[in-house]
Amino acid sequence: MKRSVWLSLVTTGLILFSSNIFAAKCDGNWSNIGDIGETVDLGGGVSFTVWRAAGTISSANSPFNAAGHCGGYIVTFPDGTSKLSYACARKDAGGNIAIDAGGMERGDSRGTWGTILGETLGGSGTWAPMFANGNVTLGEWEGECTK
């Protein structure tokens, strides 16, 4: 029994240690072109928007270069602040799929992201929109990548 506990502790330590060794700073850009969006005015200055977009993500210092689709919702409050939640599924040139999800809290200028499936990238970090024109939005992202 003592040996199996010791072995479990050593194995867990090695896994945690090795995942920290391979973590590296990464960053890049993303773009979305909205192709669906529906807003419901709930009254009292509150609205609920469901959206979908096609888009890309790119990086010069990580393998996260892919295209696909994103979707999510935005709740807008009477004071003009919003809460956003999203998920994106993208495929790279080699056919590898990556899925990330995240959101942005009321009053924040940067949101958070984290991979929930990543054949070519794992990690988490922050993102921010840089420019929007109609249904096109461009932004930046950064974080710690683990693959």
N, C-alpha and C positions, 0 to 999 in steps of 0.2 A: 504494500500500500504506500509506504513512504517513497519507494522508488517511482511509482506512477505519478505521485504528486510532484516530486522533484522534476521528472521528465516533462510534465505539463507546464510547470513554471518556466523551465529552460526553453521549451518550444515557444511558449507565448512571448517570452522575452526576446527571442531571436526574431520572431515575426514582427514585433513592434520595432525593434532596433533596425531591421532591414528595411522596413517601410519608411522610416525616417531618413535612412541613408540615401534613398533614391528620390526623396522629395526635392524639388527644385523650383525656383521662381519661374513663372511663365506669364505671358501676357499676349494680347492680340486685339483684334477688332471683330465686330459682328455687324451684320446688316439684316434687316427684316423688311419684307414687302407685304403689308397686310392685304389679305385677300378676302377676309370675312370679319365682320365686326357688327355686333348688335348691342345697343345700349337701351336699357330699360330705366326710365325715370321713376323712382320709387316715391317721389315727393319729398318735401322738406329739405331739398338740396342734396338728397342722396340718390346716386345712380349706380347701376350695376352693368358693366360691359363685359361681354364674352368676345374673345378675338382669336383669330388664327392667322399665321403668316408663314410665308416661305422665306428662307434666308440662308446665310452662310456664316461661317466662323473661320477666322484665320489666325495664324501665329507663326512668327519667325523662329521662336525658340522652344516650340513643343510640337508634337505630332497632331495637334488639334486643328486640322484644316479639313472642313467638311461642309456639306450642304444638306438641307432637309427642311423640316417644318417645326414650328413652335405654336403653342396655344396657351391660353390662360384667361384670367379674369382681372378686372380692375374695379374696385369699389371706391367711388368718390364721395367724400363727406361734405357736409354743409360749409365747413371752413375752407374748402378747396383742396385739402390734402387727399391723397389716394393711397390705397393699399393694393399691391399687385402681386399676383402669384402666377408662375408659368412652368411649363415643361417643354423641352426641345428634344427631338430625335433627329440625328443627322448621320450621314454616311460619308466616309472618305473615299478617295480614289481607289483604294484597295478593297472596298466593300465592307470595311469595319464600321460597326455602328457604335455611336456614343449617345447617351441620353443624360441630359443635365436638367436640374430643376432648381427653382429658387424663387425669389421674390424681392419686394421692396416695401419697407414699412412706411407708415404715414410720416411725412416730413423729412424723410431721408433723401439724399441726392445720389446715393450708391445703393445698389441691391446686392444680394448674396446669391451665389450659385454653388452647386455641388454635383458631381457626377453620381448617377444612380446605376448606370451601366456604362462601362467603358472598356472596349477591347484595345484601344490605342491610347487612352488617357484616363487617368483618375485624378481627382483632386477637388479643391474647393477654393473659393475666393470671392471677389466682388466684381461688379459690373456697373456701368453707367451709360446712359444715352448721351451722345455728343451733339446730334443734329437730327431733326425730323422735318420732313417736307411732305405734307399730305399723308399718304399711307406708307411712306418709306422712312425708316429709322436706322441711323448708324450709331454704333457705340463702341466702347472699349471694355476689356475685361482684364483681370490679373488674378494671380493666386499662387498656390503651391500645387504643382503637378507631381504625381507619383509614378507615372509610367513614361 
